[in-house]
Amino acid sequence: MKVPPVCPRCGGWVPNNDTPGAYPGALSRVDNKTEICSECGTEEALQQLIDGAPAPMSEWMGMP
């Protein structure tokens, strides 16, 4: 069985914890190439709308 990708922002499954690996996740607005879970994609979109930019990768869970 193929292991679904893990979201680098929150550590959850991509696209979500209910259907891991069922379809592609969202692309992060930070670099426009990193796949993240649907919930984090929505959070980044709202954060960009409110704050003007999503949180940088250095603030993501698991990032140095």
Backbone as ProteinMPNN parsed JSONL, in Angstrom:
{"seq_chain_A": "MKVPPVCPRCGGWVPNNDTPGAYPGALSRVDNKTEICSECGTEEALQQLIDGAPAPMSEWMGMP", "coords_chain_A": {"N_chain_A": [[0.835, -1.185, 0.0], [0.567, 2.196, -0.857], [1.999, 4.919, 0.839], [0.382, 7.849, 1.776], [1.156, 11.337, 1.037], [2.521, 13.626, 3.49], [1.473, 16.597, 5.049], [3.577, 19.371, 5.154], [3.103, 21.615, 6.677], [1.312, 21.105, 8.827], [1.529, 18.441, 9.513], [-0.435, 16.61, 8.994], [-2.339, 14.301, 6.87], [-2.245, 14.44, 3.272], [-4.764, 14.716, 0.88], [-6.402, 15.284, 3.053], [-7.234, 14.236, 6.433], [-9.379, 12.505, 6.432], [-9.574, 11.296, 3.921], [-6.911, 10.23, 3.058], [-4.469, 10.637, 0.559], [-6.285, 10.407, -1.539], [-6.676, 12.276, -3.56], [-4.872, 15.001, -5.15], [-3.323, 17.49, -3.031], [-3.428, 20.936, -1.923], [-1.551, 23.624, -3.445], [1.075, 25.285, -1.866], [0.978, 28.74, -1.119], [3.252, 30.014, -0.484], [5.583, 29.121, -1.883], [4.546, 28.174, -4.203], [4.818, 25.538, -5.098], [5.045, 23.505, -3.226], [3.255, 20.809, -1.946], [0.432, 20.861, 0.105], [-1.959, 20.109, 2.735], [-5.558, 20.245, 2.305], [-6.875, 21.792, 4.268], [-4.799, 23.412, 5.288], [-4.233, 24.765, 2.946], [-6.548, 26.298, 2.615], [-6.312, 27.833, 4.937], [-3.935, 29.269, 4.374], [-4.815, 30.791, 2.182], [-6.804, 32.413, 3.351], [-5.227, 33.728, 5.257], [-3.51, 35.147, 3.595], [-5.343, 36.859, 2.408], [-6.215, 38.366, 4.615], [-3.833, 39.216, 6.007], [-2.084, 39.829, 3.977], [-0.032, 38.145, 3.221], [0.909, 34.674, 3.362], [2.036, 32.635, 6.191], [5.575, 32.304, 6.558], [7.717, 29.561, 5.45], [9.505, 28.949, 7.493], [8.043, 29.077, 9.781], [6.465, 26.87, 9.761], [5.337, 23.715, 11.028], [7.801, 21.362, 11.822], [9.724, 22.439, 10.148], [13.027, 23.721, 9.887]], "CA_chain_A": [[0.0, 0.0, 0.0], [1.329, 3.432, -0.956], [1.79, 5.843, 1.949], [0.047, 9.176, 1.252], [2.067, 12.394, 1.475], [2.241, 14.331, 4.748], [1.513, 18.05, 4.919], [4.697, 19.928, 5.915], [2.655, 22.709, 7.552], [0.637, 20.648, 10.044], [1.843, 17.039, 9.792], [-1.57, 15.756, 8.644], [-2.289, 13.675, 5.557], [-2.665, 15.197, 2.09], [-5.322, 16.057, 0.986], [-6.988, 15.487, 4.385], [-7.134, 13.035, 7.265], [-10.502, 11.616, 6.156], [-9.314, 10.568, 2.674], [-5.498, 10.418, 2.74], [-3.983, 10.188, -0.733], [-7.369, 10.205, -2.509], [-6.486, 13.234, -4.647], [-3.797, 15.94, -4.795], [-3.616, 18.549, -2.077], [-3.297, 22.311, -2.407], [-0.184, 24.14, -3.571], [1.336, 26.369, -0.935], [1.14, 30.074, -1.693], [4.585, 30.502, -0.121], [6.53, 28.876, -2.977], [3.758, 27.743, -5.357], [5.2, 24.205, -5.566], [4.95, 22.536, -2.145], [1.898, 20.302, -1.739], [-0.028, 20.899, 1.489], [-3.317, 19.585, 2.869], [-6.624, 21.166, 1.929], [-7.138, 22.724, 5.371], [-3.718, 24.396, 5.307], [-4.411, 25.58, 1.749], [-7.585, 27.275, 2.942], [-5.745, 28.742, 5.934], [-2.999, 30.169, 3.686], [-5.592, 31.721, 1.36], [-7.412, 33.4, 4.247], [-4.156, 34.518, 5.858], [-3.047, 36.086, 2.579], [-6.399, 37.85, 2.243], [-6.272, 39.23, 5.799], [-2.526, 39.769, 6.371], [-1.314, 40.185, 2.793], [0.906, 37.075, 2.873], [0.843, 33.528, 4.272], [3.19, 32.449, 7.081], [6.734, 31.734, 5.858], [8.014, 28.151, 5.736], [10.249, 28.837, 8.751], [7.065, 28.97, 10.867], [5.719, 25.615, 9.61], [5.716, 22.599, 11.886], [8.784, 20.473, 11.217], [10.708, 23.146, 9.326], [14.078, 24.274, 10.771]], "C_chain_A": [[0.879, 1.247, 0.0], [0.973, 4.357, 0.212], [1.495, 7.227, 1.374], [1.023, 10.232, 1.766], [1.575, 13.065, 2.761], [2.385, 15.827, 4.506], [2.667, 18.606, 5.761], [4.297, 21.069, 6.853], [2.122, 22.178, 8.874], [0.951, 19.199, 10.424], [0.703, 16.079, 9.503], [-1.391, 15.151, 7.259], [-2.746, 14.645, 4.472], [-3.599, 14.305, 1.299], [-6.006, 16.341, 2.322], [-6.94, 14.171, 5.154], [-8.281, 12.051, 7.034], [-10.267, 10.751, 4.919], [-7.851, 10.748, 2.256], [-5.121, 9.829, 1.386], [-5.039, 10.038, -1.818], [-7.235, 11.103, -3.734], [-5.398, 14.212, -4.227], [-4.264, 16.989, -3.792], [-3.516, 19.918, -2.74], [-1.821, 22.646, -2.601], [-0.023, 25.307, -2.606], [1.522, 27.678, -1.676], [2.524, 30.653, -1.387], [5.562, 30.325, -1.279], [5.85, 28.375, -4.258], [4.208, 26.399, -5.938], [5.079, 23.124, -4.496], [3.497, 22.123, -1.943], [1.576, 20.28, -0.252], [-1.459, 20.358, 1.541], [-4.35, 20.67, 2.541], [-6.895, 22.203, 3.012], [-6.059, 23.8, 5.448], [-3.788, 25.303, 4.08], [-5.449, 26.669, 1.976], [-7.058, 28.305, 3.931], [-4.781, 29.738, 5.296], [-3.756, 31.212, 2.856], [-6.221, 32.811, 2.226], [-6.365, 34.304, 4.885], [-3.63, 35.543, 4.863], [-4.072, 37.208, 2.375], [-6.391, 38.86, 3.397], [-4.951, 39.957, 6.057], [-1.684, 40.205, 5.177], [-0.323, 39.133, 2.356], [0.719, 35.91, 3.841], [2.094, 33.445, 5.138], [4.357, 31.844, 6.298], [6.994, 30.291, 6.291], [8.741, 27.962, 7.066], [9.313, 28.712, 9.952], [6.242, 27.69, 10.796], [6.226, 24.59, 10.595], [6.753, 21.738, 11.162], [9.804, 21.142, 10.328], [11.75, 23.772, 10.27], [13.999, 25.778, 10.899]], "O_chain_A": [[1.831, 1.338, 0.775], [-0.2, 4.552, 0.529], [2.275, 7.733, 0.567], [1.647, 10.045, 2.811], [0.383, 13.068, 3.068], [3.316, 16.266, 3.832], [2.73, 18.341, 6.961], [5.073, 21.447, 7.73], [2.435, 22.726, 9.931], [0.665, 18.78, 11.546], [0.831, 14.875, 9.729], [-0.421, 15.446, 6.56], [-3.534, 15.555, 4.728], [-3.223, 13.158, 1.058], [-6.177, 17.503, 2.692], [-6.64, 13.121, 4.587], [-8.169, 10.882, 7.403], [-10.708, 9.603, 4.871], [-7.575, 11.349, 1.218], [-5.416, 8.669, 1.1], [-4.722, 9.586, -2.918], [-7.643, 10.72, -4.83], [-5.035, 14.25, -3.051], [-5.446, 17.324, -3.722], [-3.519, 20.031, -3.966], [-0.95, 22.024, -1.992], [-0.87, 26.197, -2.536], [2.148, 27.72, -2.735], [2.918, 31.665, -1.966], [6.288, 31.256, -1.627], [6.512, 28.178, -5.277], [4.009, 26.139, -7.125], [5.018, 21.941, -4.828], [2.616, 22.969, -1.788], [2.343, 19.751, 0.552], [-2.092, 20.172, 0.502], [-4.033, 21.859, 2.51], [-7.122, 23.372, 2.703], [-6.37, 24.974, 5.65], [-3.442, 26.482, 4.163], [-5.255, 27.819, 1.58], [-7.318, 29.5, 3.793], [-4.801, 30.922, 5.634], [-3.376, 32.383, 2.833], [-6.178, 33.99, 1.876], [-6.587, 35.505, 5.037], [-3.336, 36.678, 5.237], [-3.703, 38.368, 2.191], [-6.544, 40.061, 3.177], [-4.94, 41.165, 6.295], [-0.672, 40.884, 5.352], [0.188, 39.2, 1.238], [0.405, 36.124, 5.012], [3.094, 34.104, 4.855], [4.147, 30.964, 5.464], [6.55, 29.858, 7.354], [8.602, 26.915, 7.698], [9.74, 28.288, 11.025], [5.411, 27.441, 11.669], [7.403, 24.591, 10.957], [6.572, 21.425, 9.986], [10.681, 20.463, 9.794], [11.395, 24.291, 11.328], [14.809, 26.381, 11.602]]}, "name": "protein", "num_of_chains": 1, "seq": "MKVPPVCPRCGGWVPNNDTPGAYPGALSRVDNKTEICSECGTEEALQQLIDGAPAPMSEWMGMP"}
